[in-house]
Amino acid sequence: MTTTVRAFSATQADLADGTAWTNIGNVGADDGTPATCRPAGAGFTATLRATNFGFSIPAGATIIGVLAEVEAKSDFADDVENSIKWVVGGSDAASLELSDFSALPAAYSVRSFGSLALPDLFGNGNATPAILNAADFGVQVQYSTADALRFIYVDYIAITVGYQGPRGGRLLRMR
């Protein structure tokens, strides 16, 4: 039996590599109150990093999959995801671009990245409880706009982990 845990980010950071975000703490809850960014002209938002999801997956558990969800929208349909990556050990996993550079919708929509059936999300071995439980594990997003006067909105960033208890032991369910 698989246990599934979903959590929201407790720590957010603006990496200052593009136009700054406002209210970045708002991505830590699914409440309709977004972080916003308005690049000056055609350009990029700063990278918005969400970490510290507070997982407490038991040591020895087998990770079944990891899924990131980002609920976002844009004022215009030609604004796109520029980069969405896992953050492992406080650094982006550069070789693991999750984005397919899709256009953002004009209404809030949840985009999912990763899979609850794919534990090898880092490309170099399975995700482990220690990695996923770490405060510096997460996901980061960056968007690009085609013109000025456009806002990008991110309501929340969530991660869901599926796992099976250690060595057939008792399963824990968290909500």
Secondary structure in CASP SS format (residue, H / E / C, confidence):
PFRMAT SS
TARGET T0000
AUTHOR 0000-0000-0000
METHOD secondary structure of the structure
MODEL  1
M C 1.00
T C 1.00
T E 1.00
T E 1.00
V E 1.00
R E 1.00
A E 1.00
F E 1.00
S C 1.00
A C 1.00
T E 1.00
Q E 1.00
A E 1.00
D E 1.00
L C 1.00
A C 1.00
D C 1.00
G C 1.00
T E 1.00
A C 1.00
W C 1.00
T E 1.00
N C 1.00
I H 1.00
G H 1.00
N H 1.00
V H 1.00
G E 1.00
A C 1.00
D C 1.00
D C 1.00
G C 1.00
T C 1.00
P C 1.00
A E 1.00
T E 1.00
C E 1.00
R C 1.00
P C 1.00
A C 1.00
G C 1.00
A C 1.00
G E 1.00
F E 1.00
T E 1.00
A C 1.00
T C 1.00
L E 1.00
R E 1.00
A E 1.00
T E 1.00
N C 1.00
F C 1.00
G C 1.00
F C 1.00
S C 1.00
I C 1.00
P C 1.00
A C 1.00
G C 1.00
A C 1.00
T E 1.00
I E 1.00
I E 1.00
G E 1.00
V E 1.00
L E 1.00
A E 1.00
E E 1.00
V E 1.00
E E 1.00
A E 1.00
K E 1.00
S E 1.00
D C 1.00
F C 1.00
A C 1.00
D C 1.00
D C 1.00
V E 1.00
E E 1.00
N E 1.00
S E 1.00
I E 1.00
K E 1.00
W E 1.00
V E 1.00
V E 1.00
G C 1.00
G C 1.00
S E 1.00
D E 1.00
A E 1.00
A E 1.00
S E 1.00
L E 1.00
E E 1.00
L C 1.00
S C 1.00
D C 1.00
F C 1.00
S C 1.00
A E 1.00
L C 1.00
P C 1.00
A C 1.00
A C 1.00
Y C 1.00
S E 1.00
V E 1.00
R E 1.00
S E 1.00
F E 1.00
G E 1.00
S E 1.00
L C 1.00
A C 1.00
L C 1.00
P C 1.00
D C 1.00
L C 1.00
F C 1.00
G C 1.00
N C 1.00
G C 1.00
N C 1.00
A C 1.00
T C 1.00
P H 1.00
A H 1.00
I H 1.00
L H 1.00
N H 1.00
A C 1.00
A C 1.00
D C 1.00
F C 1.00
G E 1.00
V E 1.00
Q E 1.00
V E 1.00
Q E 1.00
Y E 1.00
S E 1.00
T E 1.00
A C 1.00
D C 1.00
A C 1.00
L C 1.00
R C 1.00
F C 1.00
I E 1.00
Y E 1.00
V E 1.00
D E 1.00
Y E 1.00
I E 1.00
A E 1.00
I E 1.00
T E 1.00
V E 1.00
G E 1.00
Y E 1.00
Q E 1.00
G C 1.00
P H 1.00
R H 1.00
G H 1.00
G C 1.00
R C 1.00
L C 1.00
L C 1.00
R C 1.00
M C 1.00
R C 1.00
END
